[in-house]
Amino acid sequence: MRFSNESRMNSEQGFDAIFYYATEGILVTNEKSEIVLSNPSVNKLFGYEPGELAGQKVEVLIPKRYTENHVVSRNEYHKNPHSRSMGSGLDLFGISKTGVEFPIEISLSSYTTNEGRFVVAFVLDITLRKLAEDKLKNYSADLEKQVGNRTLILEEAISELEKTKNELHVALEKEKELNEMKSRFVSMASHEFRTPLATIISSLSLVKTYGDKNDSEKQNKHIGKIKSSINNLTDILNDFLSISKMEEGKVHNVKEDFLIDFFVKEVVSETESLCKKGQKISYSHSGDTIVSLDKKMFKNILFNLISNAAKFSFADSVISIKTERTQDDLKLSIEDQGIGISKKEQKYLFQRFFRAKNASNIQGTGLGLNIIENYVELMDGTINFTSVENKGTIFELQFPQ
């Protein structure tokens, strides 16, 4: 079908309207990638005069760092020309005659005439869009930062709440433990205090009676009972005083040098009066005799362990004490031939107020070993034991030197 002159004119006018007055830049290149036509929008966009771009390679409009990749891309496009958007998902840049770079978007189409194959490139300056995108990114990043900060604040608040919850739990557990201690103390005191006090009152009455009869032997016997009962009460009060001082942080490890063998012999001499009929205390030492320990705490530990050994051992038995001074530490072991502790109950041995079933009829507060364990810990030492029921117990302690 042939067009009339009027149709051809309308077609040329339509092309001119699109090409010369379009706000979008339009470039036409040949198979050699030489610019054949450039509309006013492209010339203005890149800063060239009308006709100035004609005959130049299209790479003149691309920053040099992208030229090599662009040559490869356009060669590939010429092998399979088709309409498409160029650089989808990529940041494309053009460069003006004065060297100013700016972001662009490109769409490609191709057509063929008798003169060869041509490519039409539609070029759009997207600077304002990029600014808006960057602004949106910055806003998103700022929003994300604010959310992060608020999340962090929330996490810190939750952490503080959890910390407060744990502290409250610990405080409640301590209060519960304290109430249990008070209950146990009242229960223990009602028994442990009542017995020696009853003995004191009864013996005082008998002392007076036997005094009137001038029976000094029986009088002295009951005076001895009074003294023993008073000592028991003193021991109970000392145990509670020791626990109170330790919980208040008033007990400190103050080391001093002394002769260990001489010191142990003195303590043994003080505890011999606690031994049952026929009980003997055997002591031996090896190594250097000079040690560095807190004398008060060590004496308390030693006195308690020896008195326990005597209390829970049978008559005519031997209590064996050994000390050994090595280069790095002092070792102490105390072995008795007593009632021992059952395997089931051994895990409770150092708990406050613990009284083994086989020791329920033997006087005591159940605090001594708990106090000893605390003293050993304050002295940076260790304490272990082995025990067989009805055969005896061995306590082994170690203190750094």
C-alpha positions as CSV (number, residue, x, y, z in Angstrom):
1,M,0.0,0.0,0.0
2,R,1.4,3.4,-1.0
3,F,1.1,6.5,1.1
4,S,-0.1,9.8,-0.3
5,N,2.1,12.9,0.1
6,E,-0.2,14.1,2.8
7,S,0.1,10.8,4.7
8,R,3.9,10.9,4.3
9,M,3.9,14.5,5.5
10,N,1.8,13.6,8.5
11,S,4.2,10.7,9.2
12,E,7.3,13.0,9.0
13,Q,5.5,15.6,11.2
14,G,4.6,12.9,13.7
15,F,8.2,11.7,13.8
16,D,9.5,15.3,14.2
17,A,7.0,15.9,17.0
18,I,8.2,12.7,18.8
19,F,11.9,13.1,18.1
20,Y,12.5,16.9,18.5
21,Y,10.0,17.8,21.1
22,A,10.0,14.7,23.4
23,T,11.2,15.5,27.0
24,E,12.9,12.1,27.0
25,G,16.3,11.9,25.3
26,I,16.5,9.9,22.1
27,L,19.6,8.6,20.3
28,V,19.9,6.7,17.1
29,T,23.1,4.7,16.5
30,N,24.3,2.5,13.6
31,E,25.9,-1.0,13.7
32,K,29.3,0.6,14.5
33,S,27.7,2.2,17.6
34,E,28.2,5.6,16.0
35,I,25.6,8.3,16.9
36,V,23.5,9.1,13.8
37,L,20.9,11.3,15.4
38,S,20.4,12.9,18.8
39,N,17.3,14.9,19.8
40,P,17.4,18.3,21.6
41,S,16.6,16.6,25.0
42,V,19.8,14.4,24.7
43,N,21.9,17.3,23.6
44,K,20.7,19.4,26.5
45,L,21.0,16.5,28.9
46,F,24.7,15.8,28.0
47,G,25.6,19.5,27.2
48,Y,26.2,19.2,23.5
49,E,25.3,21.6,20.6
50,P,22.9,20.3,17.9
51,G,24.7,18.0,15.5
52,E,27.9,17.9,17.7
53,L,27.3,14.2,18.7
54,A,26.8,13.0,15.2
55,G,29.5,10.5,14.1
56,Q,30.9,10.0,17.7
57,K,30.9,6.6,19.4
58,V,28.1,6.2,21.9
59,E,30.7,5.5,24.6
60,V,31.4,9.3,24.7
61,L,28.3,9.6,26.8
62,I,29.5,6.9,29.3
63,P,32.0,7.3,32.2
64,K,35.4,5.7,31.2
65,R,35.3,3.2,34.0
66,Y,32.2,1.6,32.4
67,T,33.3,1.8,28.8
68,E,34.9,-1.7,28.5
69,N,31.8,-3.4,30.0
70,H,29.5,-1.3,27.8
71,V,31.4,-2.3,24.6
72,V,30.9,-6.0,25.5
73,S,27.2,-5.4,26.3
74,R,26.4,-3.6,23.1
75,N,28.2,-6.2,21.0
76,E,26.1,-8.8,22.6
77,Y,23.0,-6.7,21.9
78,H,23.8,-6.4,18.2
79,K,24.0,-10.2,18.0
80,N,20.4,-10.5,19.2
81,P,18.7,-7.1,19.0
82,H,15.4,-6.7,20.8
83,S,13.4,-4.2,22.8
84,R,14.5,-4.1,26.4
85,S,15.4,-2.0,29.4
86,M,19.1,-1.7,29.8
87,G,20.9,-2.5,33.1
88,S,17.8,-3.7,35.0
89,G,18.6,-3.6,38.7
90,L,21.9,-1.8,38.0
91,D,23.0,1.7,38.6
92,L,23.8,3.3,35.2
93,F,25.5,6.6,34.7
94,G,26.0,9.1,31.9
95,I,28.6,11.8,31.6
96,S,28.2,15.3,30.2
97,K,30.5,17.1,28.0
98,T,31.9,19.0,31.0
99,G,32.6,15.7,32.9
100,V,29.6,15.7,35.2
101,E,28.2,12.3,36.0
102,F,24.5,11.7,36.6
103,P,22.2,8.6,36.9
104,I,20.3,7.6,33.8
105,E,17.8,4.9,32.7
106,I,18.0,3.5,29.2
107,S,15.5,1.6,27.0
108,L,16.7,0.1,23.7
109,S,14.8,-0.8,20.4
110,S,16.2,-1.7,17.0
111,Y,15.0,-1.4,13.4
112,T,16.5,-2.2,10.0
113,T,16.4,-0.2,6.7
114,N,18.1,-0.4,3.4
115,E,21.0,1.5,4.9
116,G,21.5,-1.1,7.7
117,R,20.5,-1.9,11.2
118,F,20.0,0.9,13.7
119,V,19.4,1.1,17.5
120,V,17.2,3.7,19.1
121,A,18.1,4.5,22.7
122,F,15.6,6.3,25.0
123,V,17.6,8.1,27.7
124,L,16.0,9.4,30.9
125,D,17.7,11.5,33.6
126,I,16.7,9.9,37.0
127,T,18.6,12.2,39.3
128,L,15.5,13.4,41.1
129,R,14.3,9.8,41.5
130,K,17.7,8.7,42.9
131,L,17.6,11.5,45.4
132,A,14.2,10.5,46.4
133,E,15.3,6.8,46.7
134,D,18.4,7.8,48.7
135,K,16.2,9.9,50.9
136,L,13.9,7.0,51.4
137,K,16.8,4.7,52.1
138,N,18.2,7.2,54.6
139,Y,14.8,7.5,56.2
140,S,14.5,3.7,56.3
141,A,18.0,3.4,57.8
142,D,17.2,6.1,60.3
143,L,13.9,4.5,61.2
144,E,15.6,1.1,61.5
145,K,18.2,2.7,63.8
146,Q,15.5,4.2,65.9
147,V,13.7,0.9,66.1
148,G,17.0,-0.7,67.0
149,N,17.7,1.8,69.7
150,R,14.2,1.4,71.1
151,T,14.6,-2.4,70.9
152,L,17.9,-2.1,72.7
153,I,16.2,0.1,75.4
154,L,13.4,-2.5,75.6
155,E,15.9,-5.3,75.9
156,E,17.8,-3.4,78.6
157,A,14.5,-2.8,80.4
158,I,13.6,-6.5,80.1
159,S,17.2,-7.4,81.3
160,E,16.8,-5.0,84.3
161,L,13.4,-6.5,85.0
162,E,14.8,-10.0,84.9
163,K,17.7,-8.9,87.1
164,T,15.2,-7.4,89.6
165,K,13.2,-10.6,89.4
166,N,16.2,-12.7,90.1
167,E,17.3,-10.4,93.0
168,L,13.8,-10.6,94.4
169,H,13.9,-14.4,94.0
170,V,17.2,-14.5,95.9
171,A,15.9,-12.1,98.6
172,L,12.8,-14.3,99.0
173,E,14.9,-17.4,99.1
174,K,17.1,-15.8,101.7
175,E,14.1,-14.7,103.7
176,K,12.7,-18.2,103.4
177,E,16.0,-19.7,104.5
178,L,16.1,-17.2,107.4
179,N,12.6,-18.2,108.5
180,E,13.6,-21.8,108.3
181,M,16.7,-21.1,110.3
182,K,14.6,-19.3,112.9
183,S,12.2,-22.2,113.1
184,R,15.1,-24.7,113.3
185,F,16.8,-22.6,116.0
186,V,13.6,-22.4,118.1
187,S,13.2,-26.2,117.7
188,M,16.9,-26.9,118.5
189,A,17.1,-24.3,121.3
190,S,14.0,-25.7,123.0
191,H,15.8,-29.1,123.2
192,E,19.5,-28.1,123.4
193,F,19.0,-25.3,125.9
194,R,16.3,-27.1,128.0
195,T,18.5,-30.1,128.8
196,P,21.6,-28.3,130.2
197,L,19.4,-25.7,132.0
198,A,17.4,-28.5,133.6
199,T,20.7,-30.2,134.6
200,I,22.0,-26.9,136.0
201,I,18.9,-26.3,138.1
202,S,18.8,-29.9,139.3
203,S,22.5,-30.0,140.1
204,L,22.4,-26.7,142.0
205,S,19.6,-28.1,144.2
206,L,21.6,-31.2,144.8
207,V,24.8,-29.3,145.5
208,K,23.1,-27.4,148.3
209,T,21.6,-30.7,149.6
210,Y,25.0,-32.5,149.6
211,G,26.6,-29.3,151.0
212,D,24.3,-29.5,154.0
213,K,25.4,-33.2,154.4
214,N,29.1,-32.4,154.0
215,D,29.2,-34.9,151.1
216,S,31.9,-33.1,149.1
217,E,32.4,-36.0,146.6
218,K,28.8,-35.9,145.3
219,Q,28.8,-32.1,145.6
220,N,31.9,-31.9,143.3
221,K,30.2,-34.4,140.9
222,H,27.2,-32.1,140.4
223,I,29.4,-29.0,140.2
224,G,31.2,-30.8,137.3
225,K,27.8,-31.4,135.6
226,I,26.9,-27.7,136.0
227,K,30.3,-26.7,134.4
228,S,29.7,-29.2,131.5
229,S,26.2,-27.9,130.9
230,I,27.4,-24.3,130.9
231,N,30.1,-25.2,128.4
232,N,27.5,-26.8,126.2
233,L,25.4,-23.6,126.3
234,T,28.5,-21.6,125.6
235,D,29.3,-23.8,122.6
236,I,25.8,-23.3,121.2
237,L,26.0,-19.5,121.6
238,N,29.5,-19.4,120.0
239,D,28.2,-21.4,117.0
240,F,25.4,-18.8,116.4
241,L,27.8,-15.9,117.0
242,S,30.2,-17.4,114.4
243,I,27.5,-17.7,111.8
244,S,26.3,-14.2,112.5
245,K,29.7,-12.7,112.1
246,M,30.4,-14.6,108.9
247,E,27.1,-13.5,107.3
248,E,27.8,-9.9,108.3
249,G,31.3,-10.1,106.6
250,K,33.1,-9.5,109.9
251,V,35.3,-12.5,109.7
252,H,38.6,-12.0,107.7
253,N,41.5,-14.2,106.9
254,V,44.5,-12.7,108.8
255,K,47.5,-14.9,108.4
256,E,50.4,-15.2,110.8
257,D,53.4,-17.5,111.1
258,F,53.5,-20.1,113.9
259,L,54.8,-23.6,114.7
260,I,52.1,-26.1,113.6
261,D,53.2,-29.0,115.7
262,F,53.3,-27.0,118.9
263,F,50.0,-25.4,118.1
264,V,48.2,-28.6,117.5
265,K,49.5,-30.2,120.7
266,E,48.1,-27.2,122.6
267,V,44.6,-27.7,121.1
268,V,44.8,-31.5,121.7
269,S,45.6,-30.8,125.3
270,E,42.5,-28.5,125.6
271,T,40.2,-31.1,124.0
272,E,41.4,-34.1,126.0
273,S,38.9,-33.3,128.7
274,L,36.1,-33.9,126.2
275,C,37.3,-37.5,125.5
276,K,35.2,-40.5,126.7
277,K,36.6,-43.1,128.9
278,G,39.6,-44.9,127.3
279,Q,39.7,-42.6,124.3
280,K,43.2,-41.5,123.1
281,I,44.3,-38.8,120.8
282,S,47.4,-39.6,118.6
283,Y,49.2,-36.8,116.8
284,S,52.1,-36.8,114.3
285,H,53.7,-34.2,112.0
286,S,56.0,-34.4,109.0
287,G,57.8,-31.7,107.0
288,D,58.6,-28.1,108.0
289,T,56.9,-26.9,111.2
290,I,56.4,-23.2,110.2
291,V,53.0,-22.4,108.6
292,S,51.2,-19.2,107.7
293,L,47.5,-19.4,108.6
294,D,44.8,-17.5,110.5
295,K,45.3,-18.9,114.0
296,K,41.8,-18.2,115.3
297,M,40.0,-19.8,112.4
298,F,42.4,-22.8,112.3
299,K,42.0,-23.3,116.0
300,N,38.2,-23.3,115.7
301,I,38.4,-25.8,112.8
302,L,40.8,-28.1,114.7
303,F,38.8,-27.8,118.0
304,N,35.5,-28.6,116.4
305,L,36.8,-31.6,114.4
306,I,38.6,-33.1,117.4
307,S,35.5,-32.6,119.7
308,N,33.3,-34.1,117.0
309,A,35.6,-37.1,116.7
310,A,35.4,-37.6,120.5
311,K,31.7,-37.1,120.6
312,F,30.8,-39.5,117.8
313,S,33.4,-42.2,118.6
314,F,33.1,-45.1,121.0
315,A,34.9,-45.4,124.3
316,D,38.4,-46.9,124.2
317,S,38.9,-45.7,120.6
318,V,41.8,-43.8,119.0
319,I,41.5,-40.4,117.3
320,S,44.4,-40.0,114.9
321,I,45.6,-36.5,113.9
322,K,48.2,-35.9,111.2
323,T,49.7,-32.7,109.8
324,E,52.1,-32.5,106.8
325,R,53.8,-29.3,105.6
326,T,54.8,-29.5,102.0
327,Q,56.3,-26.8,99.8
328,D,52.9,-25.6,98.6
329,D,50.4,-26.4,101.3
330,L,49.6,-27.7,104.8
331,K,47.6,-31.0,105.0
332,L,45.5,-31.9,108.0
333,S,43.7,-35.2,108.6
334,I,41.6,-36.3,111.5
335,E,40.4,-39.9,111.7
336,D,38.0,-41.4,114.2
337,Q,36.6,-44.9,114.9
338,G,33.1,-43.6,115.5
339,I,29.5,-44.1,114.3
340,G,30.2,-42.7,110.8
341,I,27.7,-41.3,108.4
342,S,25.4,-43.3,106.0
343,K,26.0,-42.8,102.3
344,K,22.5,-41.4,101.8
345,E,23.1,-38.6,104.4
346,Q,26.7,-37.7,103.4
347,K,25.6,-35.0,100.9
348,Y,23.8,-33.1,103.7
349,L,26.8,-33.2,106.1
350,F,27.8,-29.5,105.7
351,Q,24.2,-28.1,105.8
352,R,23.1,-26.0,108.7
353,F,21.3,-27.8,111.5
354,F,21.8,-31.2,109.8
355,R,21.8,-34.0,112.2
356,A,22.3,-37.6,111.0
357,K,19.8,-40.2,112.1
358,N,22.4,-42.2,114.0
359,A,23.4,-39.0,115.9
360,S,20.0,-37.8,117.0
361,N,20.6,-38.9,120.6
362,I,24.0,-37.1,120.8
363,Q,24.0,-33.5,121.9
364,G,24.8,-31.0,119.2
365,T,23.4,-28.1,117.1
366,G,24.2,-29.3,113.6
367,L,26.1,-26.1,112.9
368,G,29.7,-27.1,113.6
369,L,30.6,-28.5,110.2
370,N,28.8,-25.7,108.4
371,I,31.0,-23.2,110.3
372,I,34.1,-25.3,109.6
373,E,33.3,-25.3,105.8
374,N,32.9,-21.5,105.8
375,Y,36.2,-21.0,107.7
376,V,38.0,-23.3,105.3
377,E,36.6,-21.3,102.3
378,L,37.7,-18.0,103.9
379,M,41.2,-19.5,104.3
380,D,41.2,-20.5,100.6
381,G,41.4,-24.2,101.6
382,T,39.6,-27.4,100.8
383,I,37.8,-30.0,103.0
384,N,36.9,-33.5,102.0
385,F,35.8,-36.6,104.0
386,T,35.3,-40.3,103.7
387,S,33.0,-42.1,106.1
388,V,31.7,-45.7,106.7
389,E,28.8,-46.2,109.0
390,N,29.8,-47.8,112.4
391,K,33.5,-47.8,111.3
392,G,34.5,-44.1,111.4
393,T,35.2,-40.9,109.5
394,I,38.3,-39.2,108.0
395,F,38.3,-35.5,107.4
396,E,41.1,-34.2,105.1
397,L,41.8,-30.5,104.8
398,Q,44.4,-28.6,102.7
399,F,45.5,-25.0,103.0
400,P,47.8,-23.2,100.6
401,Q,51.2,-21.9,101.9
